[in-house]
Structure formats: structure tokens, C-alpha cells
Amino acid sequence: MIVLNKIYTKTGDDGETALGNGARVAKHSMRVTAYGTVDEANATVGMARLHAGTELDAALARIQNDLFDLGADLCRPDMERDADAEYPPLRMVKAQVDRLEAEIDAMNSRLEPLRSFILPGGSALAAYLHLCRTISRRAERETVELATMETVNPDAVKYLNRLSDWFFVAARVANDDGRADVLWVPGANR
């Protein structure tokens, strides 16, 4: 159980923070950057939820919980030592990736194929979902960069890759199943 009695601890005043295993690292480390961007994506999902109907809101709530799981995964290095940990670390699993894929397929089945790139916008919900998409894509890039330096759970990377696709398709659904998508017109303002 998590108990937070005091929010500020002053332990980060020197520019360092604690990871999930207790190790101290610079706040600008790639690991902290990656899970910080996951947190940013989660906050943006919260903004999107203000505009979502019941079904989409429930899916976004599941994603928010997954993003907290993902942050917990990323803040805990040393996957090879998971078996020795006092408490088993929370790791992303294939089932979370599979669920996103199933939801993408279900949403996409009701959309007409794209014949043009689309611009972020349309409805307020679609605009927020596109913002979620771009932030989750940045989190993916940062997590992939982290994986070049340290061990990262492959399911964490896969989840982020599918998540940005999920947001793209959900944004089309939010734009009247793609009928209100804002289409890119190449060279329109020359």
C-alpha cells in the first residue's frame, strides 16, 4: 500500500532523484526523462477524458492505469535482478499490448481507409488525442534511447509503440468515425 503523508521531501534539492530500487540518479538521466514523459502523456490523457463519452472514457481510464504501470516499470532498472527483489517489480506484460491491438482493430473496423494524411484537430477530443499521440511517441523515442544504454523491458517499448497508434485511431473515431477528420492538402497555401 502506498502512503504519502508528506509530499515534499527535499531529497531532490541537489538535482538527483531516487529510482524504484533506491538508486540515486540525476533528474536529467535518460531513465527519468523517459518515465517523466510517460507521466506527461498520462496527464494529457486526463485532459482528453474531459471530452470523452462513456465507452472511450473507460478505455482511456485503462490506459491511464497502464501508464502508471509503465512508469513503475521504467523507474525500476536491473530487470535481471527482479527475482532477487524484496517485492516483485511491476513490469508491463504482453497482455497489455495485446489489449491495445484488439481495441485498435475494433475501432479501425468502423473507419473508412485513409486516402490522405490528417491534421491534428477536428473535435476537442480528437485534438487532445492527437496531443496524447505525439507525447506517447516522444516517450517511445526516449525509452528506445534508454534501451541503448540500459536494459529496458521490451513489452514497455511495444506498449508505447501501440499506444500512439491507439491514440491516432481513437482520434479518428472522435471525429465522427473519420468523417470530420481534417485532411492535409499538400501545398495548399503556396
TORKOL-296305 format. One record per residue (C-alpha): residue number from 1; residue in one letter; x, y, z. Coordinates in steps of 0.5 Angstrom, whole numbers, plus 500, padded with zeros to 3 digits. Layout:
<sites>
<site i="NUM" aa="A" xx="X" yy="Y" zz="Z"/>
...
</sites>
This chain:
<sites>
<site i="1" aa="M" xx="500" yy="500" zz="500"/>
<site i="2" aa="I" xx="502" yy="507" zz="498"/>
<site i="3" aa="V" xx="502" yy="512" zz="504"/>
<site i="4" aa="L" xx="504" yy="519" zz="502"/>
<site i="5" aa="N" xx="504" yy="524" zz="509"/>
<site i="6" aa="K" xx="509" yy="529" zz="506"/>
<site i="7" aa="I" xx="509" yy="531" zz="499"/>
<site i="8" aa="Y" xx="516" yy="535" zz="499"/>
<site i="9" aa="T" xx="522" yy="531" zz="502"/>
<site i="10" aa="K" xx="528" yy="536" zz="500"/>
<site i="11" aa="T" xx="532" yy="530" zz="498"/>
<site i="12" aa="G" xx="532" yy="532" zz="491"/>
<site i="13" aa="D" xx="534" yy="539" zz="492"/>
<site i="14" aa="D" xx="541" yy="537" zz="490"/>
<site i="15" aa="G" xx="539" yy="535" zz="483"/>
<site i="16" aa="E" xx="538" yy="528" zz="484"/>
<site i="17" aa="T" xx="532" yy="523" zz="485"/>
<site i="18" aa="A" xx="531" yy="516" zz="487"/>
<site i="19" aa="L" xx="529" yy="510" zz="483"/>
<site i="20" aa="G" xx="525" yy="505" zz="485"/>
<site i="21" aa="N" xx="530" yy="501" zz="487"/>
<site i="22" aa="G" xx="533" yy="506" zz="491"/>
<site i="23" aa="A" xx="539" yy="508" zz="487"/>
<site i="24" aa="R" xx="540" yy="516" zz="486"/>
<site i="25" aa="V" xx="541" yy="519" zz="479"/>
<site i="26" aa="A" xx="541" yy="526" zz="476"/>
<site i="27" aa="K" xx="534" yy="528" zz="475"/>
<site i="28" aa="H" xx="536" yy="529" zz="468"/>
<site i="29" aa="S" xx="538" yy="522" zz="467"/>
<site i="30" aa="M" xx="535" yy="518" zz="461"/>
<site i="31" aa="R" xx="531" yy="514" zz="465"/>
<site i="32" aa="V" xx="528" yy="520" zz="469"/>
<site i="33" aa="T" xx="527" yy="523" zz="462"/>
<site i="34" aa="A" xx="523" yy="517" zz="460"/>
<site i="35" aa="Y" xx="519" yy="516" zz="465"/>
<site i="36" aa="G" xx="517" yy="523" zz="466"/>
<site i="37" aa="T" xx="515" yy="524" zz="459"/>
<site i="38" aa="V" xx="510" yy="518" zz="461"/>
<site i="39" aa="D" xx="508" yy="522" zz="466"/>
<site i="40" aa="E" xx="506" yy="528" zz="462"/>
<site i="41" aa="A" xx="503" yy="523" zz="457"/>
<site i="42" aa="N" xx="498" yy="521" zz="463"/>
<site i="43" aa="A" xx="497" yy="528" zz="465"/>
<site i="44" aa="T" xx="495" yy="529" zz="458"/>
<site i="45" aa="V" xx="490" yy="523" zz="458"/>
<site i="46" aa="G" xx="487" yy="526" zz="464"/>
<site i="47" aa="M" xx="485" yy="532" zz="459"/>
<site i="48" aa="A" xx="483" yy="528" zz="454"/>
<site i="49" aa="R" xx="478" yy="525" zz="458"/>
<site i="50" aa="L" xx="474" yy="531" zz="460"/>
<site i="51" aa="H" xx="471" yy="531" zz="453"/>
<site i="52" aa="A" xx="470" yy="523" zz="452"/>
<site i="53" aa="G" xx="464" yy="519" zz="452"/>
<site i="54" aa="T" xx="463" yy="513" zz="457"/>
<site i="55" aa="E" xx="466" yy="508" zz="453"/>
<site i="56" aa="L" xx="472" yy="512" zz="450"/>
<site i="57" aa="D" xx="473" yy="515" zz="458"/>
<site i="58" aa="A" xx="473" yy="507" zz="460"/>
<site i="59" aa="A" xx="479" yy="506" zz="455"/>
<site i="60" aa="L" xx="483" yy="512" zz="457"/>
<site i="61" aa="A" xx="482" yy="510" zz="464"/>
<site i="62" aa="R" xx="485" yy="503" zz="463"/>
<site i="63" aa="I" xx="491" yy="507" zz="459"/>
<site i="64" aa="Q" xx="492" yy="512" zz="465"/>
<site i="65" aa="N" xx="493" yy="506" zz="470"/>
<site i="66" aa="D" xx="497" yy="502" zz="465"/>
<site i="67" aa="L" xx="502" yy="509" zz="464"/>
<site i="68" aa="F" xx="503" yy="509" zz="472"/>
<site i="69" aa="D" xx="505" yy="501" zz="471"/>
<site i="70" aa="L" xx="509" yy="503" zz="465"/>
<site i="71" aa="G" xx="512" yy="509" zz="470"/>
<site i="72" aa="A" xx="513" yy="504" zz="475"/>
<site i="73" aa="D" xx="517" yy="499" zz="470"/>
<site i="74" aa="L" xx="521" yy="505" zz="468"/>
<site i="75" aa="C" xx="523" yy="507" zz="474"/>
<site i="76" aa="R" xx="526" yy="500" zz="476"/>
<site i="77" aa="P" xx="532" yy="499" zz="473"/>
<site i="78" aa="D" xx="536" yy="492" zz="473"/>
<site i="79" aa="M" xx="531" yy="487" zz="471"/>
<site i="80" aa="E" xx="536" yy="482" zz="471"/>
<site i="81" aa="R" xx="535" yy="482" zz="479"/>
<site i="82" aa="D" xx="528" yy="482" zz="479"/>
<site i="83" aa="A" xx="528" yy="475" zz="482"/>
<site i="84" aa="D" xx="532" yy="478" zz="488"/>
<site i="85" aa="A" xx="528" yy="484" zz="489"/>
<site i="86" aa="E" xx="524" yy="484" zz="496"/>
<site i="87" aa="Y" xx="518" yy="486" zz="493"/>
<site i="88" aa="P" xx="517" yy="484" zz="485"/>
<site i="89" aa="P" xx="517" yy="490" zz="481"/>
<site i="90" aa="L" xx="511" yy="492" zz="477"/>
<site i="91" aa="R" xx="513" yy="490" zz="469"/>
<site i="92" aa="M" xx="509" yy="491" zz="463"/>
<site i="93" aa="V" xx="507" yy="485" zz="460"/>
<site i="94" aa="K" xx="505" yy="482" zz="453"/>
<site i="95" aa="A" xx="497" yy="482" zz="455"/>
<site i="96" aa="Q" xx="497" yy="490" zz="456"/>
<site i="97" aa="V" xx="500" yy="490" zz="449"/>
<site i="98" aa="D" xx="495" yy="485" zz="446"/>
<site i="99" aa="R" xx="489" yy="489" zz="449"/>
<site i="100" aa="L" xx="491" yy="496" zz="445"/>
<site i="101" aa="E" xx="492" yy="492" zz="439"/>
<site i="102" aa="A" xx="485" yy="489" zz="440"/>
<site i="103" aa="E" xx="482" yy="496" zz="441"/>
<site i="104" aa="I" xx="486" yy="499" zz="435"/>
<site i="105" aa="D" xx="483" yy="493" zz="431"/>
<site i="106" aa="A" xx="476" yy="494" zz="434"/>
<site i="107" aa="M" xx="476" yy="502" zz="433"/>
<site i="108" aa="N" xx="479" yy="502" zz="426"/>
<site i="109" aa="S" xx="474" yy="497" zz="423"/>
<site i="110" aa="R" xx="469" yy="502" zz="423"/>
<site i="111" aa="L" xx="473" yy="507" zz="420"/>
<site i="112" aa="E" xx="474" yy="508" zz="412"/>
<site i="113" aa="P" xx="481" yy="507" zz="410"/>
<site i="114" aa="L" xx="485" yy="514" zz="410"/>
<site i="115" aa="R" xx="487" yy="517" zz="403"/>
<site i="116" aa="S" xx="490" yy="523" zz="406"/>
<site i="117" aa="F" xx="494" yy="525" zz="412"/>
<site i="118" aa="I" xx="490" yy="528" zz="417"/>
<site i="119" aa="L" xx="492" yy="534" zz="421"/>
<site i="120" aa="P" xx="491" yy="534" zz="429"/>
<site i="121" aa="G" xx="484" yy="537" zz="430"/>
<site i="122" aa="G" xx="477" yy="537" zz="429"/>
<site i="123" aa="S" xx="473" yy="536" zz="435"/>
<site i="124" aa="A" xx="476" yy="538" zz="442"/>
<site i="125" aa="L" xx="477" yy="530" zz="444"/>
<site i="126" aa="A" xx="481" yy="529" zz="437"/>
<site i="127" aa="A" xx="486" yy="535" zz="438"/>
<site i="128" aa="Y" xx="487" yy="532" zz="445"/>
<site i="129" aa="L" xx="488" yy="525" zz="443"/>
<site i="130" aa="H" xx="493" yy="527" zz="438"/>
<site i="131" aa="L" xx="497" yy="531" zz="443"/>
<site i="132" aa="C" xx="497" yy="524" zz="447"/>
<site i="133" aa="R" xx="499" yy="521" zz="441"/>
<site i="134" aa="T" xx="505" yy="526" zz="440"/>
<site i="135" aa="I" xx="507" yy="526" zz="447"/>
<site i="136" aa="S" xx="507" yy="518" zz="448"/>
<site i="137" aa="R" xx="511" yy="518" zz="441"/>
<site i="138" aa="R" xx="516" yy="522" zz="445"/>
<site i="139" aa="A" xx="516" yy="517" zz="451"/>
<site i="140" aa="E" xx="517" yy="512" zz="446"/>
<site i="141" aa="R" xx="523" yy="515" zz="443"/>
<site i="142" aa="E" xx="526" yy="517" zz="450"/>
<site i="143" aa="T" xx="525" yy="510" zz="452"/>
<site i="144" aa="V" xx="528" yy="507" zz="446"/>
<site i="145" aa="E" xx="534" yy="511" zz="447"/>
<site i="146" aa="L" xx="535" yy="509" zz="454"/>
<site i="147" aa="A" xx="535" yy="502" zz="452"/>
<site i="148" aa="T" xx="541" yy="503" zz="448"/>
<site i="149" aa="M" xx="544" yy="505" zz="455"/>
<site i="150" aa="E" xx="541" yy="500" zz="460"/>
<site i="151" aa="T" xx="536" yy="494" zz="460"/>
<site i="152" aa="V" xx="529" yy="496" zz="459"/>
<site i="153" aa="N" xx="523" yy="491" zz="459"/>
<site i="154" aa="P" xx="521" yy="490" zz="451"/>
<site i="155" aa="D" xx="514" yy="490" zz="453"/>
<site i="156" aa="A" xx="515" yy="497" zz="455"/>
<site i="157" aa="V" xx="517" yy="499" zz="448"/>
<site i="158" aa="K" xx="512" yy="495" zz="445"/>
<site i="159" aa="Y" xx="506" yy="498" zz="449"/>
<site i="160" aa="L" xx="509" yy="505" zz="447"/>
<site i="161" aa="N" xx="509" yy="504" zz="440"/>
<site i="162" aa="R" xx="502" yy="501" zz="440"/>
<site i="163" aa="L" xx="499" yy="507" zz="445"/>
<site i="164" aa="S" xx="501" yy="512" zz="440"/>
<site i="165" aa="D" xx="497" yy="508" zz="434"/>
<site i="166" aa="W" xx="491" yy="507" zz="439"/>
<site i="167" aa="F" xx="491" yy="515" zz="440"/>
<site i="168" aa="F" xx="491" yy="516" zz="433"/>
<site i="169" aa="V" xx="485" yy="511" zz="431"/>
<site i="170" aa="A" xx="482" yy="514" zz="437"/>
<site i="171" aa="A" xx="482" yy="521" zz="435"/>
<site i="172" aa="R" xx="479" yy="519" zz="428"/>
<site i="173" aa="V" xx="473" yy="516" zz="432"/>
<site i="174" aa="A" xx="473" yy="522" zz="436"/>
<site i="175" aa="N" xx="472" yy="526" zz="429"/>
<site i="176" aa="D" xx="465" yy="522" zz="427"/>
<site i="177" aa="D" xx="469" yy="516" zz="425"/>
<site i="178" aa="G" xx="473" yy="520" zz="421"/>
<site i="179" aa="R" xx="468" yy="524" zz="417"/>
<site i="180" aa="A" xx="470" yy="530" zz="421"/>
<site i="181" aa="D" xx="478" yy="529" zz="420"/>
<site i="182" aa="V" xx="482" yy="535" zz="418"/>
<site i="183" aa="L" xx="485" yy="533" zz="412"/>
<site i="184" aa="W" xx="492" yy="535" zz="410"/>
<site i="185" aa="V" xx="492" yy="539" zz="403"/>
<site i="186" aa="P" xx="500" yy="539" zz="400"/>
<site i="187" aa="G" xx="502" yy="546" zz="398"/>
<site i="188" aa="A" xx="495" yy="549" zz="399"/>
<site i="189" aa="N" xx="498" yy="555" zz="401"/>
<site i="190" aa="R" xx="503" yy="557" zz="396"/>
</sites>
